[in-house]
Amino acid sequence: MDTQSITYRKAVAEDADYLPAIERSAGSAFLQVPGLEWLAGSDDIVSAEDQLRFIEQGLVWIAESADGERVGFLTAEQFEDEYHIWELDVHQAHQKRGIGRGLIKALTEKARRETVRAITLTTFRDLPFNEKFYQHMGFQTLEEEQQSKRLTAILATEEANGLPAERRCAMQLPL
């Protein structure tokens, strides 16, 4: 499947049940990351019910193949004049084909139309499919003193939930 056959659209309620399986599949990439293998088997995923809440806000995007298979998604939430990406997942069988970039582009285009100031996220510093990927998309890694209280609180919650703080960072795409 090439990226030409992928369409990006806003999610609808019927998509919610498909998203946890995509997230689990994408999470299997952590099996290859020393010290983070446990994330691949974690049940800490966004539930279909929670995804439905995000879908109702209009900030979930679906990557869909020509035959209608949902192969990736992006879940974001609006905080004042910023969007925050909570999840960006591409099914393992469809990774490294530009689908993640397409999902970010879809959100970015919406953000620019709505005069959103920035898109933020938190991610792993040391994984090529995390910080470096986002840097290639124009995101900037924020030093602690550059982070909003909201981003600092998200990182603190992640640490409390077992993610290693020294491997995490907050990023921002100014628009």
Rosetta silent file (secondary structure, phi, psi, omega in degrees, C-alpha in Angstrom):
SEQUENCE: MDTQSITYRKAVAEDADYLPAIERSAGSAFLQVPGLEWLAGSDDIVSAEDQLRFIEQGLVWIAESADGERVGFLTAEQFEDEYHIWELDVHQAHQKRGIGRGLIKALTEKARRETVRAITLTTFRDLPFNEKFYQHMGFQTLEEEQQSKRLTAILATEEANGLPAERRCAMQLPL
SCORE:     score description
SCORE:     0.000 S_00000001
   1 L     0.000  127.857  175.870    0.000    0.000    0.000 S_00000001
   2 L   -99.327  164.774 -176.115    1.423    3.389   -0.913 S_00000001
   3 H   -68.846  -15.673  177.089    0.545    6.641    0.795 S_00000001
   4 H   -64.695  -27.274 -177.474   -1.322    7.745   -2.349 S_00000001
   5 H   -91.092    8.336  179.048   -4.055    5.265   -1.449 S_00000001
   6 L   -99.683  133.675  172.212   -4.466    6.690    2.070 S_00000001
   7 E  -114.073  150.809 -179.866   -7.132    9.248    2.840 S_00000001
   8 E  -117.908  129.187 -177.889   -7.264   11.382    5.965 S_00000001
   9 E  -146.603  161.477  173.526  -10.579   12.326    7.447 S_00000001
  10 E   -68.043  142.567  178.624  -12.149   13.385   10.692 S_00000001
  11 L   -72.013  151.692  173.151  -13.221   10.435   12.781 S_00000001
  12 L  -119.449  166.866 -174.720  -16.873    9.586   13.291 S_00000001
  13 H   -51.536  -38.079 -177.686  -18.443    7.699   16.190 S_00000001
  14 H   -64.828  -17.826 -179.684  -18.223    4.356   14.343 S_00000001
  15 H   -77.303  -23.783 -170.592  -14.407    4.661   14.272 S_00000001
  16 H   -54.823  -40.322 -177.192  -13.991    4.627   18.065 S_00000001
  17 H   -67.868  -20.213 -178.312  -14.097    0.848   18.422 S_00000001
  18 H   -85.719  -22.640 -170.422  -11.219    0.402   15.944 S_00000001
  19 H   -68.789  -40.041  178.182   -8.747    2.774   17.593 S_00000001
  20 H   -58.598  -37.010  179.324   -7.637    0.695   20.621 S_00000001
  21 H   -67.024  -37.738  176.868   -6.475   -2.134   18.317 S_00000001
  22 H   -65.495  -42.672  179.632   -4.438    0.308   16.223 S_00000001
  23 H   -62.203  -42.860  177.937   -2.900    1.748   19.396 S_00000001
  24 H   -62.321  -43.983  179.620   -1.975   -1.736   20.648 S_00000001
  25 H   -61.469  -47.171  178.946   -0.423   -2.632   17.300 S_00000001
  26 H   -61.609  -38.180 -179.529    1.603    0.586   17.198 S_00000001
  27 H   -64.921  -19.275  179.635    2.682    0.003   20.792 S_00000001
  28 H   -64.442  -16.099  175.745    4.281   -3.293   19.839 S_00000001
  29 H   -60.376  -25.497 -179.243    7.228   -1.224   18.539 S_00000001
  30 H   -71.483  -12.979  175.847    8.261   -0.856   22.195 S_00000001
  31 H   -60.261  -24.706 -178.592    9.130   -4.567   22.316 S_00000001
  32 H   -94.342    4.804 -175.431   12.397   -3.553   20.623 S_00000001
  33 L  -110.041  108.537  179.403   13.201   -0.755   23.105 S_00000001
  34 L   -53.433  130.345  179.183   15.287   -1.809   26.131 S_00000001
  35 L    87.669  -12.421 -179.242   13.591   -0.763   29.346 S_00000001
  36 L  -120.925   10.196 -178.868   10.284    0.039   27.674 S_00000001
  37 H   -54.983  -33.218 -177.498    9.188   -3.435   26.580 S_00000001
  38 H   -60.708  -24.964  179.583    6.454   -3.324   29.224 S_00000001
  39 H   -65.738  -29.962 -179.075    4.657   -0.606   27.257 S_00000001
  40 H   -65.327  -30.388 -179.378    3.891   -3.090   24.469 S_00000001
  41 H  -100.945    5.527 -176.158    1.833   -5.198   26.852 S_00000001
  42 L   -70.493  141.839  174.223    0.301   -2.323   28.759 S_00000001
  43 L   -90.409    5.348 -178.559   -3.448   -2.058   29.050 S_00000001
  44 L   -83.188   73.035  177.186   -3.015    1.696   29.490 S_00000001
  45 L  -120.097  164.504  178.996   -4.556    2.698   26.175 S_00000001
  46 L   -75.026  121.572 -177.550   -7.221    5.218   25.313 S_00000001
  47 L   -69.512  159.918  176.183  -10.537    3.397   25.538 S_00000001
  48 H   -58.941  -36.778  179.460  -13.119    3.495   22.775 S_00000001
  49 H   -64.112  -43.823  178.306  -15.372    5.452   25.167 S_00000001
  50 H   -68.178  -38.169  177.404  -12.700    8.109   25.737 S_00000001
  51 H   -60.217  -38.017  179.218  -11.938    8.214   22.016 S_00000001
  52 H   -59.800  -39.212  177.173  -15.628    8.888   21.415 S_00000001
  53 H   -62.077  -43.969  177.957  -15.383   11.981   23.631 S_00000001
  54 H   -65.981  -40.292  178.901  -12.444   13.250   21.559 S_00000001
  55 H   -58.998  -41.747  179.510  -14.272   12.404   18.320 S_00000001
  56 H   -62.716  -26.959  177.378  -17.225   14.514   19.466 S_00000001
  57 H   -80.646   -9.977  177.173  -14.814   17.453   19.866 S_00000001
  58 L    80.430   21.901 -176.906  -13.762   17.035   16.222 S_00000001
  59 L  -122.509   33.809  172.240  -10.072   16.494   16.899 S_00000001
  60 E  -120.330  129.629 -179.915   -9.539   12.861   15.937 S_00000001
  61 E  -114.958  143.007 -179.491   -8.234   12.109   12.460 S_00000001
  62 E  -114.711  137.969  168.216   -8.304    8.744   10.729 S_00000001
  63 E  -102.138  124.510 -173.393   -5.927    7.402    8.081 S_00000001
  64 E  -128.425  135.598  178.057   -7.899    5.021    5.913 S_00000001
  65 L   -76.493  168.857 -178.656   -6.788    2.756    3.091 S_00000001
  66 L   -60.212  -27.719  179.672   -8.562    2.606   -0.267 S_00000001
  67 L   -91.495   10.785  174.737  -10.412   -0.519    0.881 S_00000001
  68 L    88.919    4.910  178.186  -11.730    1.235    4.005 S_00000001
  69 L   -76.273  130.835  175.446   -9.279   -0.221    6.547 S_00000001
  70 E   -80.400  118.108 -173.653   -8.448    2.181    9.356 S_00000001
  71 E  -113.270   -9.902  179.067   -4.641    2.097    9.528 S_00000001
  72 E  -168.239  165.427  177.387   -3.812    5.020   11.806 S_00000001
  73 E  -157.433  159.876  174.252   -5.216    7.835   13.881 S_00000001
  74 E  -130.612  130.063  177.319   -4.340   11.015   15.701 S_00000001
  75 E  -116.699  125.653  179.358   -6.186   12.134   18.833 S_00000001
  76 E  -131.371  168.557  177.103   -5.876   15.729   20.004 S_00000001
  77 E  -142.050  146.221  179.470   -7.598   18.044   22.431 S_00000001
  78 E   -92.758  133.816  173.361   -7.930   21.819   22.461 S_00000001
  79 E  -127.418  103.739 -176.309   -6.589   23.858   25.355 S_00000001
  80 L    51.001 -115.981 -176.056   -7.338   27.547   24.792 S_00000001
  81 L  -101.856   27.749  177.150   -5.348   28.486   21.660 S_00000001
  82 E  -131.873  149.853  167.078   -3.353   25.237   21.441 S_00000001
  83 E  -103.063  142.042  175.528   -4.038   21.698   20.318 S_00000001
  84 E  -119.286  124.913  177.669   -2.389   18.911   22.285 S_00000001
  85 E   -83.074  119.282  176.339   -1.733   15.563   20.613 S_00000001
  86 E   -89.924  -38.352 -177.514   -2.510   12.722   23.001 S_00000001
  87 E  -143.414  138.782  168.237   -2.020    9.864   20.558 S_00000001
  88 E  -137.250  109.559 -175.094   -0.542    9.359   17.128 S_00000001
  89 E  -133.599  137.632  174.071   -0.627    5.707   16.154 S_00000001
  90 E  -125.435  130.836  178.860   -0.147    3.817   12.925 S_00000001
  91 L   -51.444  138.405 -175.136   -0.826    0.084   12.742 S_00000001
  92 H   -52.875  -37.264 -178.310    2.485   -1.775   12.738 S_00000001
  93 H   -69.366  -10.524 -175.669    1.831   -3.275    9.300 S_00000001
  94 H  -122.178   12.342 -177.597    1.522    0.225    7.806 S_00000001
  95 L   -75.595  162.093  177.498    4.343    2.116    9.536 S_00000001
  96 L    64.910   35.097  178.752    7.176    3.980    7.789 S_00000001
  97 L  -127.756   11.908  178.259    5.008    5.018    4.858 S_00000001
  98 L    87.263    6.476 -177.402    4.311    8.654    5.750 S_00000001
  99 H   -69.468  -41.450  176.863    0.943    8.007    7.381 S_00000001
 100 H   -60.133  -42.037  177.141    1.922    9.640   10.667 S_00000001
 101 H   -61.626  -41.009  179.068    3.106   12.700    8.755 S_00000001
 102 H   -62.551  -39.142  178.587   -0.209   12.798    6.897 S_00000001
 103 H   -66.125  -42.113  178.267   -2.145   12.742   10.149 S_00000001
 104 H   -65.260  -40.428  178.217   -0.083   15.598   11.592 S_00000001
 105 H   -60.294  -41.453  178.962   -0.555   17.558    8.368 S_00000001
 106 H   -61.000  -44.842  179.126   -4.336   17.121    8.635 S_00000001
 107 H   -66.914  -41.806 -178.559   -4.355   18.484   12.200 S_00000001
 108 H   -62.567  -41.825  178.267   -1.945   21.290   11.315 S_00000001
 109 H   -62.036  -42.064  177.341   -4.112   22.439    8.407 S_00000001
 110 H   -63.134  -44.606 -178.725   -7.161   22.541   10.693 S_00000001
 111 H   -60.272  -42.208 -179.721   -5.188   24.430   13.343 S_00000001
 112 H   -66.747  -36.844  177.721   -4.045   27.065   10.849 S_00000001
 113 H   -65.465  -29.675 -176.404   -7.608   27.591    9.593 S_00000001
 114 L  -100.554   12.128 -179.341   -8.745   28.158   13.164 S_00000001
 115 L    52.403   40.519  171.978   -5.847   30.418   14.145 S_00000001
 116 L   -72.512  139.215 -174.119   -4.576   27.993   16.751 S_00000001
 117 L   -77.064  -34.760 -174.874   -1.244   29.279   18.074 S_00000001
 118 E  -162.719  160.334  171.365    0.584   25.951   18.524 S_00000001
 119 E  -117.324  132.607 -178.869    0.352   22.183   18.651 S_00000001
 120 E  -121.286  165.531  174.953    1.963   20.444   21.630 S_00000001
 121 E  -166.942  168.069  169.453    2.740   16.890   22.685 S_00000001
 122 E  -122.974  148.915 -175.001    4.919   14.837   24.999 S_00000001
 123 E  -160.913  179.418  176.055    7.073   11.987   23.770 S_00000001
 124 E   -83.085  138.053  179.324   10.257    9.978   24.262 S_00000001
 125 L   -72.059  -39.370 -163.505   13.532   11.811   23.687 S_00000001
 126 L  -102.350   14.223 -179.360   15.665    8.882   22.632 S_00000001
 127 L  -112.408  130.741 -176.889   13.506    7.013   20.143 S_00000001
 128 H   -62.444  -27.078  179.555   13.778    7.750   16.416 S_00000001
 129 H   -89.938   14.908  176.359   10.035    7.273   15.954 S_00000001
 130 H  -124.289 -104.438 -172.222    9.364    9.876   18.636 S_00000001
 131 H   -52.019  -48.787 -178.260   11.346   13.109   19.229 S_00000001
 132 H   -62.548  -40.375  176.713   13.361   12.955   15.990 S_00000001
 133 H   -57.659  -49.121 -177.678   10.239   12.189   13.951 S_00000001
 134 H   -67.321  -35.551  176.581    8.442   15.204   15.396 S_00000001
 135 H   -60.377  -39.791  177.802   11.492   17.436   14.909 S_00000001
 136 H   -64.452  -22.355  178.343   11.413   16.574   11.203 S_00000001
 137 L   -90.090    1.824  177.600    7.785   17.764   11.214 S_00000001
 138 L   101.142   -1.289  177.874    8.835   21.159   12.652 S_00000001
 139 L   -71.452  146.708  177.477    8.209   20.528   16.358 S_00000001
 140 E  -112.462  135.099  175.389   10.672   22.067   18.808 S_00000001
 141 E   -73.989  130.668 -178.078   11.759   20.348   22.011 S_00000001
 142 E   -96.961  131.379  171.941   10.961   22.582   24.962 S_00000001
 143 L   -72.771  161.897 -175.118   13.350   22.990   27.854 S_00000001
 144 H   -53.315  -42.200 -177.961   11.764   22.837   31.293 S_00000001
 145 H   -71.597  -13.720  178.500   11.640   26.631   31.646 S_00000001
 146 H   -91.538  -12.246 -175.172    9.855   26.904   28.260 S_00000001
 147 L   -78.373  141.041  173.231    7.060   24.505   29.190 S_00000001
 148 L   -71.012  165.469  176.286    3.616   25.703   30.142 S_00000001
 149 H   -60.128  -36.733  179.430    2.166   24.577   33.456 S_00000001
 150 H   -61.151  -47.839 -179.641   -0.106   22.246   31.489 S_00000001
 151 H   -66.070  -39.529  177.280    2.820   20.481   29.773 S_00000001
 152 H   -61.384  -41.155  179.316    4.771   20.260   33.031 S_00000001
 153 H   -66.700  -38.967  178.255    1.720   18.676   34.695 S_00000001
 154 H   -62.788  -45.546  178.464    1.314   16.165   31.848 S_00000001
 155 H   -61.586  -39.458  178.767    4.960   15.109   32.157 S_00000001
 156 H   -64.404  -40.426  177.251    4.557   14.761   35.940 S_00000001
 157 H   -64.686  -42.067  177.721    1.490   12.558   35.471 S_00000001
 158 H   -59.638  -43.202  178.490    3.362   10.411   32.958 S_00000001
 159 H   -63.189  -43.274  178.784    6.190    9.959   35.455 S_00000001
 160 H   -61.878  -26.901  178.906    3.708    9.041   38.209 S_00000001
 161 L   -89.961    8.259  172.695    2.310    6.417   35.818 S_00000001
 162 L   104.380   -3.697  177.862    5.725    4.801   35.369 S_00000001
 163 L   -77.275  136.857 -177.736    7.230    6.518   32.349 S_00000001
 164 L   -70.856  114.493 -174.312   10.911    7.409   32.928 S_00000001
 165 H   -57.569  -35.994 -177.442   11.048   11.204   33.266 S_00000001
 166 H   -68.411  -14.207  179.902   14.616   11.410   31.991 S_00000001
 167 H  -102.949   -0.050 -175.443   13.491    9.906   28.673 S_00000001
 168 E  -106.186  155.968  175.264   10.467   12.187   28.172 S_00000001
 169 E  -150.741  161.108  172.672   10.143   15.665   26.688 S_00000001
 170 E  -105.531  143.971 -179.178    7.517   18.208   25.744 S_00000001
 171 E  -132.936  158.360 -178.925    7.425   19.556   22.206 S_00000001
 172 E  -143.536  139.454  172.091    5.665   22.382   20.419 S_00000001
 173 E  -111.100  103.399  177.899    4.921   23.232   16.808 S_00000001
 174 E   -70.866  141.186 -179.465    4.428   26.996   16.610 S_00000001
 175 L  -116.098    0.000    0.000    1.920   28.026   13.950 S_00000001
